[in-house]
Amino acid sequence: MQTEENALETALRKASTEPAERPEFYRVPLESTVFIIGASDQSAEGSTTLEAGSQVQIQNWQRPDGSPVFLFFSSLQALQRAIEGNET
């Protein structure tokens, strides 16, 4: 199922081919809704907007060299695709 790009996805696509678009790509995530896998000190099911000062534990992965990778996703659909693709 194809979905429309959101502003973050559009900025990434443009930045990947046009160096002049890269400063915009670094600004857009600060103003975008992103999705992470993790936990917070505010217990809730589903979508949550955290209060300022909330404690957050973001799940991370490791590269083969042991360096950490902190993933965030541009949409719920992108997160779901990543989880489904990683189940095997």
N, CA, C and O atoms as a GROMACS GRO file, in nm:
protein
  352
    1MET      N    1   0.084  -0.118   0.000
    1MET     CA    2   0.000   0.000   0.000
    1MET      C    3   0.089   0.124   0.000
    1MET      O    4   0.168   0.142   0.092
    2GLN      N    5   0.078   0.209  -0.099
    2GLN     CA    6   0.155   0.331  -0.112
    2GLN      C    7   0.087   0.443  -0.034
    2GLN      O    8  -0.034   0.460  -0.042
    3THR      N    9   0.164   0.518   0.041
    3THR     CA   10   0.109   0.632   0.114
    3THR      C   11   0.180   0.759   0.069
    3THR      O   12   0.290   0.753   0.014
    4GLU      N   13   0.118   0.872   0.092
    4GLU     CA   14   0.179   1.000   0.058
    4GLU      C   15   0.298   1.027   0.149
    4GLU      O   16   0.298   0.987   0.265
    5GLU      N   17   0.398   1.095   0.095
    5GLU     CA   18   0.512   1.134   0.176
    5GLU      C   19   0.472   1.243   0.273
    5GLU      O   20   0.394   1.332   0.240
    6ASN      N   21   0.528   1.236   0.394
    6ASN     CA   22   0.511   1.348   0.485
    6ASN      C   23   0.630   1.442   0.467
    6ASN      O   24   0.721   1.413   0.389
    7ALA      N   25   0.632   1.555   0.539
    7ALA     CA   26   0.736   1.656   0.520
    7ALA      C   27   0.876   1.600   0.547
    7ALA      O   28   0.971   1.635   0.478
    8LEU      N   29   0.888   1.514   0.646
    8LEU     CA   30   1.018   1.456   0.679
    8LEU      C   31   1.068   1.364   0.567
    8LEU      O   32   1.185   1.370   0.530
    9GLU      N   33   0.980   1.282   0.514
    9GLU     CA   34   1.018   1.193   0.404
    9GLU      C   35   1.054   1.272   0.279
    9GLU      O   36   1.149   1.237   0.208
   10THR      N   37   0.980   1.379   0.252
   10THR     CA   38   1.011   1.464   0.136
   10THR      C   39   1.148   1.530   0.153
   10THR      O   40   1.227   1.533   0.059
   11ALA      N   41   1.175   1.581   0.272
   11ALA     CA   42   1.304   1.645   0.298
   11ALA      C   43   1.419   1.545   0.283
   11ALA      O   44   1.524   1.580   0.228
   12LEU      N   45   1.402   1.423   0.330
   12LEU     CA   46   1.505   1.320   0.316
   12LEU      C   47   1.529   1.287   0.169
   12LEU      O   48   1.644   1.277   0.126
   13ARG      N   49   1.423   1.269   0.095
   13ARG     CA   50   1.436   1.236  -0.048
   13ARG      C   51   1.511   1.346  -0.122
   13ARG      O   52   1.601   1.318  -0.201
   14LYS      N   53   1.474   1.471  -0.096
   14LYS     CA   54   1.540   1.583  -0.163
   14LYS      C   55   1.687   1.595  -0.121
   14LYS      O   56   1.774   1.617  -0.205
   15ALA      N   57   1.713   1.579   0.008
   15ALA     CA   58   1.850   1.592   0.059
   15ALA      C   59   1.942   1.482   0.005
   15ALA      O   60   2.063   1.502  -0.008
   16SER      N   61   1.885   1.367  -0.028
   16SER     CA   62   1.968   1.257  -0.077
   16SER      C   63   2.023   1.283  -0.216
   16SER      O   64   2.122   1.222  -0.256
   17THR      N   65   1.960   1.374  -0.291
   17THR     CA   66   2.006   1.401  -0.428
   17THR      C   67   2.050   1.546  -0.450
   17THR      O   68   2.119   1.575  -0.548
   18GLU      N   69   2.011   1.636  -0.362
   18GLU     CA   70   2.041   1.778  -0.380
   18GLU      C   71   2.112   1.834  -0.256
   18GLU      O   72   2.045   1.858  -0.155
   19PRO      N   73   2.243   1.856  -0.261
   19PRO     CA   74   2.314   1.910  -0.145
   19PRO      C   75   2.254   2.039  -0.089
   19PRO      O   76   2.260   2.061   0.032
   20ALA      N   77   2.198   2.123  -0.172
   20ALA     CA   78   2.139   2.248  -0.125
   20ALA      C   79   2.017   2.225  -0.036
   20ALA      O   80   1.979   2.314   0.040
   21GLU      N   81   1.957   2.107  -0.043
   21GLU     CA   82   1.838   2.075   0.038
   21GLU      C   83   1.875   2.018   0.175
   21GLU      O   84   1.787   2.001   0.259
   22ARG      N   85   2.001   1.988   0.198
   22ARG     CA   86   2.040   1.921   0.324
   22ARG      C   87   2.018   2.004   0.449
   22ARG      O   88   1.977   1.947   0.550
   23PRO      N   89   2.042   2.136   0.448
   23PRO     CA   90   2.010   2.213   0.570
   23PRO      C   91   1.863   2.202   0.610
   23PRO      O   92   1.831   2.196   0.729
   24GLU      N   93   1.774   2.197   0.512
   24GLU     CA   94   1.631   2.181   0.540
   24GLU      C   95   1.604   2.046   0.604
   24GLU      O   96   1.522   2.035   0.696
   25PHE      N   97   1.674   1.943   0.557
   25PHE     CA   98   1.655   1.809   0.614
   25PHE      C   99   1.690   1.807   0.762
   25PHE      O  100   1.624   1.739   0.840
   26TYR      N  101   1.792   1.881   0.803
   26TYR     CA  102   1.831   1.883   0.944
   26TYR      C  103   1.732   1.963   1.030
   26TYR      O  104   1.722   1.939   1.150
   27ARG      N  105   1.659   2.056   0.970
   27ARG     CA  106   1.560   2.135   1.044
   27ARG      C  107   1.428   2.061   1.060
   27ARG      O  108   1.367   2.066   1.166
   28VAL      N  109   1.385   1.993   0.957
   28VAL     CA  110   1.251   1.932   0.953
   28VAL      C  111   1.225   1.834   1.068
   28VAL      O  112   1.116   1.838   1.125
   29PRO      N  113   1.319   1.745   1.106
   29PRO     CA  114   1.286   1.652   1.215
   29PRO      C  115   1.252   1.721   1.347
   29PRO      O  116   1.176   1.667   1.427
   30LEU      N  117   1.306   1.839   1.368
   30LEU     CA  118   1.276   1.911   1.492
   30LEU      C  119   1.132   1.959   1.497
   30LEU      O  120   1.078   1.986   1.605
   31GLU      N  121   1.068   1.968   1.380
   31GLU     CA  122   0.930   2.016   1.373
   31GLU      C  123   0.833   1.906   1.331
   31GLU      O  124   0.715   1.933   1.307
   32SER      N  125   0.882   1.783   1.323
   32SER     CA  126   0.800   1.673   1.272
   32SER      C  127   0.760   1.577   1.384
   32SER      O  128   0.825   1.570   1.488
   33THR      N  129   0.655   1.505   1.360
   33THR     CA  130   0.619   1.394   1.447
   33THR      C  131   0.704   1.275   1.405
   33THR      O  132   0.708   1.238   1.287
   34VAL      N  133   0.772   1.217   1.501
   34VAL     CA  134   0.851   1.097   1.473
   34VAL      C  135   0.804   0.986   1.566
   34VAL      O  136   0.744   1.012   1.670
   35PHE      N  137   0.833   0.864   1.527
   35PHE     CA  138   0.791   0.747   1.603
   35PHE      C  139   0.915   0.672   1.648
   35PHE      O  140   1.009   0.653   1.570
   36ILE      N  141   0.916   0.630   1.773
   36ILE     CA  142   1.026   0.553   1.828
   36ILE      C  143   0.972   0.429   1.898
   36ILE      O  144   0.852   0.419   1.926
   37ILE      N  145   1.059   0.336   1.925
   37ILE     CA  146   1.024   0.221   2.009
   37ILE      C  147   1.093   0.244   2.141
   37ILE      O  148   1.215   0.258   2.147
   38GLY      N  149   1.016   0.248   2.247
   38GLY     CA  150   1.075   0.273   2.377
   38GLY      C  151   0.970   0.277   2.486
   38GLY      O  152   0.859   0.227   2.470
   39ALA      N  153   1.008   0.338   2.596
   39ALA     CA  154   0.919   0.348   2.712
   39ALA      C  155   0.942   0.483   2.778
   39ALA      O  156   1.048   0.544   2.763
   40SER      N  157   0.841   0.530   2.850
   40SER     CA  158   0.855   0.656   2.923
   40SER      C  159   0.800   0.640   3.064
   40SER      O  160   0.742   0.537   3.098
   41ASP      N  161   0.822   0.743   3.143
   41ASP     CA  162   0.768   0.741   3.279
   41ASP      C  163   0.619   0.777   3.282
   41ASP      O  164   0.558   0.778   3.389
   42GLN      N  165   0.562   0.806   3.167
   42GLN     CA  166   0.418   0.831   3.155
   42GLN      C  167   0.357   0.708   3.090
   42GLN      O  168   0.371   0.688   2.970
   43SER      N  169   0.290   0.626   3.168
   43SER     CA  170   0.235   0.503   3.110
   43SER      C  171   0.107   0.533   3.034
   43SER      O  172   0.016   0.598   3.085
   44ALA      N  173   0.102   0.485   2.910
   44ALA     CA  174  -0.015   0.501   2.826
   44ALA      C  175  -0.005   0.402   2.711
   44ALA      O  176   0.105   0.363   2.672
   45GLU      N  177  -0.117   0.362   2.659
   45GLU     CA  178  -0.118   0.275   2.543
   45GLU      C  179  -0.138   0.359   2.418
   45GLU      O  180  -0.208   0.460   2.421
   46GLY      N  181  -0.077   0.316   2.309
   46GLY     CA  182  -0.096   0.385   2.182
   46GLY      C  183  -0.011   0.508   2.171
   46GLY      O  184   0.098   0.516   2.229
   47SER      N  185  -0.060   0.605   2.098
   47SER     CA  186   0.013   0.728   2.071
   47SER      C  187   0.017   0.815   2.196
   47SER      O  188  -0.083   0.830   2.266
   48THR      N  189   0.134   0.871   2.224
   48THR     CA  190   0.152   0.954   2.343
   48THR      C  191   0.232   1.077   2.308
   48THR      O  192   0.334   1.068   2.239
   49THR      N  193   0.188   1.192   2.354
   49THR     CA  194   0.268   1.314   2.347
   49THR      C  195   0.324   1.335   2.486
   49THR      O  196   0.249   1.351   2.582
   50LEU      N  197   0.456   1.337   2.496
   50LEU     CA  198   0.519   1.346   2.626
   50LEU      C  199   0.526   1.489   2.676
   50LEU      O  200   0.538   1.583   2.597
   51GLU      N  201   0.516   1.504   2.806
   51GLU     CA  202   0.531   1.634   2.870
   51GLU      C  203   0.680   1.670   2.874
   51GLU      O  204   0.765   1.582   2.876
   52ALA      N  205   0.710   1.798   2.875
   52ALA     CA  206   0.848   1.842   2.890
   52ALA      C  207   0.905   1.785   3.020
   52ALA      O  208   0.837   1.786   3.123
   53GLY      N  209   1.026   1.736   3.015
   53GLY     CA  210   1.091   1.680   3.133
   53GLY      C  211   1.064   1.533   3.155
   53GLY      O  212   1.116   1.475   3.250
   54SER      N  213   0.984   1.470   3.068
   54SER     CA  214   0.956   1.327   3.083
   54SER      C  215   1.083   1.245   3.061
   54SER      O  216   1.168   1.281   2.980
   55GLN      N  217   1.093   1.138   3.133
   55GLN     CA  218   1.204   1.044   3.115
   55GLN      C  219   1.167   0.947   3.004
   55GLN      O  220   1.057   0.892   3.004
   56VAL      N  221   1.258   0.925   2.910
   56VAL     CA  222   1.232   0.838   2.796
   56VAL      C  223   1.348   0.741   2.782
   56VAL      O  224   1.465   0.779   2.789
   57GLN      N  225   1.314   0.614   2.761
   57GLN     CA  226   1.414   0.512   2.730
   57GLN      C  227   1.388   0.467   2.588
   57GLN      O  228   1.288   0.402   2.560
   58ILE      N  229   1.480   0.501   2.497
   58ILE     CA  230   1.465   0.467   2.356
   58ILE      C  231   1.539   0.337   2.330
   58ILE      O  232   1.657   0.323   2.360
   59GLN      N  233   1.467   0.242   2.273
   59GLN     CA  234   1.530   0.116   2.238
   59GLN      C  235   1.634   0.144   2.130
   59GLN      O  236   1.610   0.222   2.038
   60ASN      N  237   1.748   0.080   2.141
   60ASN     CA  238   1.850   0.100   2.039
   60ASN      C  239   1.905  -0.035   1.994
   60ASN      O  240   1.888  -0.137   2.061
   61TRP      N  241   1.969  -0.032   1.881
   61TRP     CA  242   2.032  -0.150   1.824
   61TRP      C  243   2.181  -0.124   1.818
   61TRP      O  244   2.227  -0.012   1.841
   62GLN      N  245   2.257  -0.228   1.788
   62GLN     CA  246   2.401  -0.212   1.772
   62GLN      C  247   2.444  -0.255   1.633
   62GLN      O  248   2.393  -0.353   1.578
   63ARG      N  249   2.537  -0.181   1.577
   63ARG     CA  250   2.599  -0.218   1.451
   63ARG      C  251   2.696  -0.333   1.478
   63ARG      O  252   2.730  -0.359   1.594
   64PRO      N  253   2.740  -0.402   1.375
   64PRO     CA  254   2.837  -0.510   1.395
   64PRO      C  255   2.963  -0.466   1.470
   64PRO      O  256   3.026  -0.548   1.538
   65ASP      N  257   3.001  -0.337   1.459
   65ASP     CA  258   3.120  -0.289   1.529
   65ASP      C  259   3.091  -0.250   1.674
   65ASP      O  260   3.180  -0.205   1.746
   66GLY      N  261   2.965  -0.267   1.718
   66GLY     CA  262   2.927  -0.237   1.856
   66GLY      C  263   2.876  -0.096   1.880
   66GLY      O  264   2.830  -0.066   1.990
   67SER      N  265   2.884  -0.009   1.780
   67SER     CA  266   2.835   0.128   1.798
   67SER      C  267   2.682   0.129   1.800
   67SER      O  268   2.618   0.052   1.729
   68PRO      N  269   2.623   0.218   1.882
   68PRO     CA  270   2.478   0.220   1.895
   68PRO      C  271   2.408   0.287   1.776
   68PRO      O  272   2.464   0.376   1.711
   69VAL      N  273   2.287   0.243   1.751
   69VAL     CA  274   2.201   0.302   1.649
   69VAL      C  275   2.068   0.335   1.717
   69VAL      O  276   2.003   0.247   1.774
   70PHE      N  277   2.028   0.461   1.713
   70PHE     CA  278   1.901   0.503   1.769
   70PHE      C  279   1.806   0.530   1.654
   70PHE      O  280   1.822   0.626   1.578
   71LEU      N  281   1.708   0.444   1.641
   71LEU     CA  282   1.617   0.454   1.528
   71LEU      C  283   1.497   0.541   1.560
   71LEU      O  284   1.443   0.538   1.671
   72PHE      N  285   1.456   0.619   1.461
   72PHE     CA  286   1.328   0.685   1.467
   72PHE      C  287   1.267   0.673   1.329
   72PHE      O  288   1.337   0.658   1.229
   73PHE      N  289   1.136   0.678   1.324
   73PHE     CA  290   1.063   0.652   1.201
   73PHE      C  291   0.978   0.772   1.165
   73PHE      O  292   0.925   0.842   1.252
   74SER      N  293   0.965   0.796   1.036
   74SER     CA  294   0.894   0.913   0.986
   74SER      C  295   0.743   0.896   0.987
   74SER      O  296   0.669   0.994   0.973
   75SER      N  297   0.696   0.774   1.003
   75SER     CA  298   0.552   0.749   1.008
   75SER      C  299   0.527   0.616   1.079
   75SER      O  300   0.618   0.534   1.092
   76LEU      N  301   0.405   0.597   1.124
   76LEU     CA  302   0.369   0.470   1.187
   76LEU      C  303   0.383   0.356   1.087
   76LEU      O  304   0.424   0.246   1.124
   77GLN      N  305   0.349   0.382   0.961
   77GLN     CA  306   0.361   0.278   0.858
   77GLN      C  307   0.507   0.237   0.839
   77GLN      O  308   0.536   0.118   0.823
   78ALA      N  309   0.600   0.332   0.843
   78ALA     CA  310   0.743   0.301   0.829
   78ALA      C  311   0.790   0.216   0.946
   78ALA      O  312   0.866   0.121   0.927
   79LEU      N  313   0.745   0.248   1.067
   79LEU     CA  314   0.780   0.168   1.185
   79LEU      C  315   0.726   0.027   1.171
   79LEU      O  316   0.797  -0.070   1.197
   80GLN      N  317   0.600   0.014   1.131
   80GLN     CA  318   0.540  -0.118   1.117
   80GLN      C  319   0.612  -0.201   1.011
   80GLN      O  320   0.633  -0.321   1.031
   81ARG      N  321   0.651  -0.140   0.899
   81ARG     CA  322   0.726  -0.213   0.794
   81ARG      C  323   0.860  -0.261   0.850
   81ARG      O  324   0.901  -0.373   0.820
   82ALA      N  325   0.927  -0.178   0.929
   82ALA     CA  326   1.057  -0.217   0.985
   82ALA      C  327   1.041  -0.335   1.081
   82ALA      O  328   1.123  -0.427   1.081
   83ILE      N  329   0.937  -0.332   1.161
   83ILE     CA  330   0.914  -0.442   1.256
   83ILE      C  331   0.879  -0.570   1.181
   83ILE      O  332   0.933  -0.676   1.212
   84GLU      N  333   0.790  -0.561   1.085
   84GLU     CA  334   0.750  -0.679   1.007
   84GLU      C  335   0.869  -0.737   0.932
   84GLU      O  336   0.881  -0.860   0.922
   85GLY      N  337   0.955  -0.653   0.879
   85GLY     CA  338   1.071  -0.700   0.804
   85GLY      C  339   1.178  -0.759   0.892
   85GLY      O  340   1.267  -0.828   0.841
   86ASN      N  341   1.173  -0.734   1.022
   86ASN     CA  342   1.275  -0.781   1.114
   86ASN      C  343   1.231  -0.904   1.193
   86ASN      O  344   1.305  -0.951   1.279
   87GLU      N  345   1.113  -0.957   1.165
   87GLU     CA  346   1.059  -1.070   1.241
   87GLU      C  347   1.116  -1.203   1.201
   87GLU      O  348   1.103  -1.300   1.276
   88THR      N  349   1.179  -1.214   1.086
   88THR     CA  350   1.226  -1.344   1.040
   88THR      C  351   1.348  -1.391   1.110
   88THR      O  352   1.398  -1.500   1.081
   0.00000   0.00000   0.00000
